[in-house]
Amino acid sequence: MKKRYPIAIPVLNGNEKKYVTDCLDSTWISSNGSYIERFEQGFCDFCDTKHAISCSNGTTALHLALMAHGVERGDEVIIPTLTFVATANAVNYCGATPVFIDSEPDTWNINPELIETKITPRTKGIIVVHIYGHPVNMDPIMDIAQKHGLFVIEDAAEALGAEYKGKMIGSIGHSATFSLFGNKIITTGEGGMITTNDDRIAQQIRLLKGQGQDPQKRYWFPVIGYNYRMTNIQAAVGYGQLENIDWHVDQRIRVAKLYEQYLQDDVRLTLPVQKDWARNVFWMSSIILNKGTVQDRDHVMIQLKERGIETRPFFYPMHMLPPYKKLQKEEEFPVVNRISALGMNVPSYGTLSEEDVKFICMNIKEVLDGLV
Ligand SMILES: *Cc1c(COP(=O)(O)O)cnc(C)c1O
């Protein structure tokens, strides 16, 4: 039978099963239990932050962080237009308006030079997204934020383990959010985490994720909160994954280097970069067609699918999606309009062998040969 290559597969090759069994045997299956604390402690140790707070997914992590930073109805929050929809939606959940920014052509991340033109008296903060695993150029962004009194949240859903000038992603902004969905660097099935060095933000997030209950007074709710908790079972999986975090990160990088090895000479393609100040964790290996149309890109994807190779298109930019398209004009985003039409992610998971990547690359080249 022909081998099939999905875009992503979680790799659960550590103590995950043992720890989950421990939860079941001990009946600690809900949102209390020792794995929650162990996972949170391990996570903030890894990210080099004071706090890590678990929650139900990466989207609720963003919502919690925005609320803790005081985002309210009528506020504006600056975000990159090239991101997963959760970044924009979380801003909307607060009744605030996302304001979109075009990307840098090489890293595909938010372009710091375009941010100040979009700051208004209503701007409360900036969410940066380390897209596909490459860190955002944080220094200019932190400078802008300081100058204008804004918060910075790192949406680090795709970048656990990445580094910026030797600092861990997740430790640079005022807070950072992570997703632990099945295709992320490490997974808990569904799950999220928020890191911060700010005691007040951490305390506010813990309050809001547990229905707003006063930690000193049971069934007393000083604010309207949410049930955004992670379960001990999820944390058990996550703790098992975190024990092998270096392996998980190294595999993504290994796979990306193999794609680079077999594709970098192909003048028809652009590959992800790694700036000299960055450690890119290559959450998703990617290719962008240098020429052609969105139809050509889609044709390549269909042809690869027929060869058993699953790909996925780059995210549609936020400024094109129906709930957000009225906010800004399409012409404002020339860089993202091009890369989102011509980019795709290719199979990126830790158990791909060199032979697998070689086979995928050979097929990519053959399909490109067929493009006229
Ligand atoms: C995956 C992802 C999220 C959302 O995470 P979920 O756990 O699926 O809610 C948010 N932002 C970005 C950039 C993501 O890639």
The ligand as an SDF file (V2000), in Angstrom:
LIG
                    3D

 15 15  0  0  0  0  0  0  0  0999 V2000
   -3.3500   27.0150   17.2410 C   0  0  0  0  0  0  0  0  0  0  0  0
   -3.3280   28.4990   17.3920 C   0  0  0  0  0  0  0  0  0  0  0  0
   -4.1870   29.1700   18.2800 C   0  0  0  0  0  0  0  0  0  0  0  0
   -5.3520   28.5240   18.9780 C   0  0  0  0  0  0  0  0  0  0  0  0
   -5.1120   27.4600   19.7460 O   0  0  0  0  0  0  0  0  0  0  0  0
   -6.2730   26.4050   20.1360 P   0  0  0  0  0  0  0  0  0  0  0  0
   -5.6120   25.5950   21.1870 O   0  0  0  0  0  0  0  0  0  0  0  0
   -6.6050   25.6420   18.9080 O   0  0  0  0  0  0  0  0  0  0  0  0
   -7.4410   27.1770   20.6640 O   0  0  0  0  0  0  0  0  0  0  0  0
   -4.0240   30.5380   18.4390 C   0  0  0  0  0  0  0  0  0  0  0  0
   -3.1180   31.2260   17.7430 N   0  0  0  0  0  0  0  0  0  0  0  0
   -2.3070   30.6380   16.8530 C   0  0  0  0  0  0  0  0  0  0  0  0
   -1.3050   31.4670   16.1150 C   0  0  0  0  0  0  0  0  0  0  0  0
   -2.4030   29.2630   16.6220 C   0  0  0  0  0  0  0  0  0  0  0  0
   -1.6050   28.6860   15.7050 O   0  0  0  0  0  0  0  0  0  0  0  0
  1  2  1  0
  2  3  1  0
  2 14  2  0
  3  4  1  0
  3 10  2  0
  4  5  1  0
  5  6  1  0
  6  7  2  0
  6  8  1  0
  6  9  1  0
 10 11  1  0
 11 12  2  0
 12 13  1  0
 12 14  1  0
 14 15  1  0
M  END
$$$$
